[in-house]
Amino acid sequence: MTATPGPLFVTHSGTFHLDDAFAYVVLRLAHGLGQTGVDHKLVRTRDKATIIQADTVWDVGAVYDAAAGRFDHHQRGAPVREGGTPLSAAGLVWRHHGEAAVAALLGSSGADVALVAQVAAEIDRDVVRRIDEIDHGENHPEDTLGLSSVVEDCNLRWNTPATGDQAAEDAAFLRASEVVEGFLRRRMEAVHARLAAMSVVLEAHRGSADPRIMEIDRKMPWQDPVFEYGLPVLYAVYPVATGNWMVDAMPPERGSYAQRLPLPEAWAGLLDAALVEASGIPDAVFVHRERFVGAARSRAGALAMARRAMEIGSATLPRQEGA
């Protein structure tokens, strides 16, 4: 039998959790590896002799030594995050291989090193830290729609005939890893896109005639730069594939469903002719009944909607310099 080329990866057998499945995905991405048995070998075991022979071991072995490719967190003296949160296998692997995984996935060049580091740091803060907390019981797992629960559900059931079958357990682990990889790829891409939009949005704001109405040339994540730099934006105006131009209202804070200045109440829930009559904008198309978004058929119409909305709501607006 021909031996499998590439490195030998080892993690523990039996029930798996999000941290060991996540660590496996990160290691494969960082090393540019694909399917086990093709360009590397994955063994799930607690056998000490096999663990010693492995190139990389995580979540088992009672050793943390990144230079030696050992990433366990169960032993005394295992590292913790700043603030004292213990790291899981996911946290340890991400600490040393997270940026490489991001760069490999995004195909980033040397010129993008800073952006890769930003993406990796945000994934660590919002995703990996959460995995660490759940794995160590410092935070409650998500509900049934959360990634941790989805991975747990991939384990073999106690009453299935396959219980105790190593091959079946390994196959279940690989299925869970596919779920995690899909999540991680999409999250990396989303974070990268949002961070990459930062400079575009700032430039667009500098070029806007009114600092309260930001014109951008396409739909993109525009709210974070507004919060980050304290811009006085009330509405963003941009074209979409339908040919319409959108008027998005800015929320007062991250995560809020309110708006700094909602579109006028008299426009709420109106379409086409009814909205044209109520607004006086000849090509107005619609305004959502919750007043956070509207549309017109042209750039001029969308800008007119934003300006008219500010006129109607002017009594509640702070005075803007240069407006």
N, C-alpha and C positions, 0 to 999 in steps of 0.2 A: 504493500500500500504506500502510495506517495504521501510524504508528510506535507501538511499544510504550510505554505510559505508565509513569511511574515511573523509578527510578534505573537506571543502567547499571552492572552488576557485572562485573568482569573478573578472571579467574585464568588460569593457564597452561594451554596445550593439552598433549596427550600423556598419558603415564602419570600418574595421580593417586595420592595417598596419603591417609592418614587426616587429616593436618593440613589440607589444602586442602578436603576434603569437610566436615570438622568446622567450619571457619571459615565456609563458605557457609551451613550450617545455623544457626549462631549469628547471623550477619548477618541472615538472613531473619526469624528469630524476634524479634530485637531491633528490627527495623524494621517488624514486623507484616506481612510480605510472604508471599505464597503461591507460586504457580507462575510460573516464568519464562515470559515471553511474554504474561503476563496483567497483572501489576502491577509487573513489573520485567523487565530483560533481562540474561541471563547470556551472556557471551562468553568462551570459553576460547581464548586466543591469546597469542602472544608479540610481536605487532605493536606497535611503539612508539607509532604514531599512535593506535591504538585505546586503548592503555593511558592515554595522556595525556587522552583524552576522557572516561574513565570517572569515575563518581562515587566508586566504591570499588574498590580493587585489593588483592588479597592473593596472597602466594606468588610474585610476579613483579613486575618493575619496578625492583628494587634501591633502593627508597625506603621508609623508615619515617617516616611523618608522620601521626599519628592525626587531626589537625585537617583534613588534606587527604584523609583516607580512604585512606591508603597503608599497607599492612601486609606488607611483604616483610622477610625475615630473612636473605637470602643475601649481602648486601653487608657490607663492612668497617664496623665500628662498630655493627652491629645490637645491640639491647639484650639483656641477659641477666637471668635471675632472680637473686634474692639467693642467693649461694652459687656463682654462676658458670654455671649451666646456661643455654645459649642458648635463646631462645624460638623456637618454630616459628610459622607463620602462625596456627595455632590459639591458641597462647599470646598472641600479640599482639592478635588479635581479641577473645579472652576478656577480656584486661586492660581493654579499653575498652567492650566491649559485653556482657560476661557477665551482669552484674546486670540489665541491661535485658532480656536474653533470658529470664532466670529469672522476672522480674516479669511479662513478657508471657505466658509459658506458664502460670504459676500464677494469673494474674489477681489479683495481690496489690495491695492498697490501700496508701495512704501509711502506714497504721498498721503495715504488715508490713515496712517498710523494713529493720529490723534482721534479721528472719528471712530475707529475700531475700539480704542480704549474707552471712549465715551459709551459706546453700545455695550461693551462688556461690563462696564461699571453699573449701568442701568439695569442690565439683566441680573447682575449680582444683587443689587439692592432690592429689586421688585420681585424676583423669582427665586434665586438661589438661597437668599437669606430665609425666605419663607419655607423652603424645603428643609433647611437646617432646623428651623424652629419647630416644624411639625415632627421631624424625625426624633427630636430630643424632648418632645412633649411640652415645649414652651409656648406652643400655639395650637389651637384646635384645628384639625384637618378641615378642608373645605367641605361644602355640602356635596351631594351626589353628582353635581355637575363640575366639580373641581378636579384638577389634574391628578391630585393625590388619590382621590376616590376612584377615578377612572383606572389608574394603574393598579390599585388594590383589586379591583374587579377582574383584572386579567389573570389573577392567580387561579389555580385549579380549585374547584370546590371540594369540600371534604368528602362528599358523597358521590364523586365521580369515579368510575372504574380506573381512571388514569392516575389517581392519587398515588404518590410514591414512585411513579414512573419518571426517571430522570429525563428521558428524552422529551416527554410530554411537558414537564416543568420547564425545561430549557426553551421549548417552542413557545410556551406561554410568556416567558421572559422576553423573548424576541418580539412577540406581538406587542407587549407593553412598550418596548423600546421604540417600535415604529410609531406608536401613538405619541410618545414623548418627543421623538425627533420631528414629527410634523408640527407639534406645538412650538418647539424651540426654533425651528426654521422660520415659521411665520412670525414669531415674536421678534426674533433678530431683525428680520426684514422690516417689520413695522417700526421698530425703534430706530433703525438706521434711516428709514425714509423720513420719520419725524425730525430727527436731528439734522438730516441733510437739508430739510426745508427751512431751517432757522435763518441762514444767510439770505435765502431767496425772499422770505417774508420781510426781513428787515429792509432789504433793498427796495421791495415793493412799497413799504410804508414810507420810506424816504421820498419816493417818487409820486406819492399820492397828493392830489391837490388839497385835500382836507385831511388832517391827521386823524379825524374821527371816522373817516371812510377809507378803508384800505382796499385798493384794487390789486388783485393778483390774476395771473394769466391762465390759471387752471385751478381745479380743486386740489387742495393739499392741506396738511396739518398746520393750520395758521394760528391757533389759539395759544399754544405754548410760548412762542416768541412774544406774543402780546403780554402774557403774564410775566414772563422772564424779564422783560425790559420795561415793564410798566407803561406800555403804550396806551394812548387815550382812545383806542379804537372802540367804536360802537357797532360798526357793521363792516363785514367783508363782502366785496362784490367780485364775482368771477364767473366765467362761462363754463357750461357743462355740455356733454356730448349731445344732448337733445336739441341744442341750439339756443336754449334759454340762458339767461344770466341770473345767478342766484344772489340773494341778499340775506346773508347770515348775521344774526344778532349775536353779540359778544356776551358770554356769561360774566357775572361779577367775580367769580372765583372758580378755581379748578373743581370739576365734578358737579357744579351747580346746574340745575335745570332752569334757573331764572335767567334773566338778561339784564344787562346794564340799562338798556332802553328797548323794551319790546316794540315790535312793530305796532302801529296804532290799533287800538281795540276795535275801532269801526271797520277795520279791514279783516279782522279775524275770521278765518274759515271761508272767505269769499273766493270765487273763481271768475276769470274772464270778464264778461260784460258787467257783472255785478261789482267786481273789484275795480274795473275801469271807472265806473260811475262813482264809487265811494272814494277812490283815491285821486281821480283826475289824471292818472297816468295812462296814456292811450294804449300802451302795449303791456300793461300789467297782466300777469297770468294767474297767480294765486298767492295767498298768504295762509300759512298753517293756522289752525284755530288756536294753537298755543302761542303764536306770534313770535316764534324764534327764527322763522325762515320764510322768505317769499321769493318770487321770481317775476321777471319780465322777459320780453322777447328780444331785448336789445341791451347793450351796455348803457346807452343813454337812459333807457327806461329804468334799469336797475339803480343807476345813480340817482335818478329822479325820485324813486321810491325811498331810498335812504335819506336824501335831503329833506323830502316832505315829512318823513317820519320824525326827523330831528326838529323840524319846525313845529310839528304838532306836540312833541314832547319837550319843547324848549324850556318850559317852566320848571322841569325837574332836572335839567342839565346844569352841571357846573360850567362856568365860562371857560372856554379853551383858548389859550393864547394862539394867535395866528389863524384862528378858524374864521 
